[in-house]
Amino acid sequence: MFSDGPVVRLLDLAVSVRDSAGRLSLDTELRRYVRLVRGDALAQWNCSAYAAAGALDVAADGLAEAPAAFREKAARAAGDTDPAEFLRTLAKSLREQDRAGAAEFSELPLEGWEFLRTFPLLFGLDAILVDEPGPVGEAVRTLLGNEHPFCTELAAGYASEAQRARVLFPGPEGLRPRLSWATREALVSITTTVDDHMQREH
């Protein structure tokens, strides 16, 4: 609880808000957290936002016995507030945001840390294309070939992220506002490449 998992993730968000000097809002970041968890069946099954709020309460009760690094992080997030009380307030705020439901992307844009957690493979592909410019389909084909025959998880990951991006952002620009190469056409080429690889090699 004190070294990894939802309590630490939520404290990291709170610290980033504190360090932003007013640029970020804690409620907004919690809304993004709720949307991320609700949008992933495994995350929702493993630790819903409501369960994470309960973990924050437990962390508050056990704060005195927590490792020093965790206590320091809690104090940093809390500012002038008592750290244990801050954890309880954070839990209450998370429950409120969870009850409000997941925010639409038109209402709350997908950006920052949430984007990286929603499309980690596409974000990683961006770095590859910067170093080795070329058609995105060819880059994915090479990546799958390098991992073959143990490539099924990677193939499924690329296909699902590309398809999800096409569904969530269906216009011709796709994810281009966030990834310069990720137009709808480029995203289609990823799913086509994965399909081709699976048909030929599996």
N, C-alpha and C positions, 0 to 999 in steps of 0.2 A: 504493500500500500504506500509506503513512504519512499520507495525508490523507483517505482515504475507504475504504469497504469493510469486510470482516469483521474485520480486525485492529483497526481503530478502534472498531467496534461492540463488540467483546469487551472492549477496554480501557475503554470507557465503562461497560460493565456492572461491571467490576472496580472502577472509581472509585466508582460508586454504592454498591457493597457497602462499600468502605472508608469512605465518607462516612456510611453509615447507622449507624455505631457499634454494630454487632452486630445490628441489626434484620434485615438481609438476610444471606443465606448465598451465597457464591460458587458452591458446588456446585448450589444450587437455581436460581440464575440461569442457570447453564450448562445445566441440565436444560431450562429454559424455552427457551433458545436452540436446543438440539437439537430440541425438539418443534416450534418454529416453522419451522425449516429443513426438517425431515422432512415437515411438513404442507403444504408448498408445493412443487409439482413443479418450478416454475421455479427457486426458490432451491436446491433439491436438485440440479438439473441444472447450475446455474451455479456454485455453490460449496457443496459439502456441508460438514458440520461437520468432517469429517476433513480436507478440503482447507483449511479455515480454520485448523485446528491446524497444518498444514504452513506456512501463511503466518505464523503466530505464531513458529515456529522461524526462518524466514527473517528476520523482523523483528528477532528477538533477535540474529542474526548480524550484521545491518547497523545495529544501534542507534546505534553511534558516528557513522555518517554520516547518520542520520535528521534531519529538521528539528527545530529546537529545541522547537517546540510538541509534537511527538510525544514527544520525550525527556522533557519535563516531565510529560506525561500518564502516561507509563510509570512515572516516578518516583513520581508521586502514587498510582498504583494499587499500586505495589510496597511502599510504606511503608518499613520498615527493611530490606527485602530488596533485593539487587542487581537493578536493573530488567531486565537481560538474562536473569538467572536466573529472575526472576518470569515473563517472557514464555514461557520454556521450560516452567516449571511449569504455567502457564495452558494451554499446548498439551497437556501430558500429561493434565491434568484434563479438558479438552474431549474428548480421545480416549476417556478412560474413560467419560464420560457418554454419548458417542455409541455406544460398544459396549453400554452398558446399555439402549439403545433409548429410544423416546419415552415419557414418563410419561403415564399416564391422568389426565384432568381430576379424577376422583374422588380421586386420590392427590395431585395437585399442582394447585391451583386456577389457573384462567386469570385473571390480574390484572396490573395495572401496565403496564409497557412492552409485554409480550407481547399484552395485550388490544388496545392501540392499534395494534399492527402486524398483528394478526389481523383486526380489524374497523375499519379506518380510516374507511371511508365511513359506517358506522353511528355511529361516534363523532362524526364531523363533522356528521351529521344531528342529533345530540343538541343541538349548539350552535344549530342553526337552529330547532329546536322550542322551545328556551328563549326565543329572541328572538321567534318567531312561533308561539305555541301553536296547535295544530289537529291534524286527522287526519294521521297519518304518510303515508298514501297520497297525500293531496293535496300534501304537501310534496315527495314524490318526483316526482309528476306535473309540478309546477311546475319542478323542477330539470331534468327531462328535456326539457320544452318549451323551456326557456331554451337548452339546448344543441343542440336539434334543427336540422338533420338530422345533426349530428356527435355524436350521443349514444350510439352503440352501446357504446363502452367503458364509459361511465358506467352505462348500463342493465345491462350484463353484470356490472359491479362490485356494484351494489346487489342484483341478483337473487342473485348467488353468495354474497355475505356473508349475506344474509337466510336463504337456504336452508341455508347451512353452520351458522348459528346454530341453526336449527330442528333440524338433525340432531344437532349436538353437545349441545344443551341442549333436549331434546324436551318437557319439561313445559310446562304452561300459563304459567308465569312466564317462560319463554324466557331472555332476557338481562336481565330486569328487575332482578335483584340488582346489575347493573353499569350499566345504562341504564334509568332509571325508566319509560320509555315502551315498552321493547322486549319486550312480552309475545309469546307465540306468535301471537296474533291480529294484532298489529301487524306482525310479521315476515311473516305470510301476506299482509297487505295490500300489502307492498312488492313481493313477487313477482307478485301479481295486477296491481298497477299497471304493472309493467314489461311483463308479458305483454300487457296491454291496449294499452299504448303501441306495442309492436312490431306488434301485429295491425292497429292503426288507421293507424299512420303509416309503416310500413315494408313 
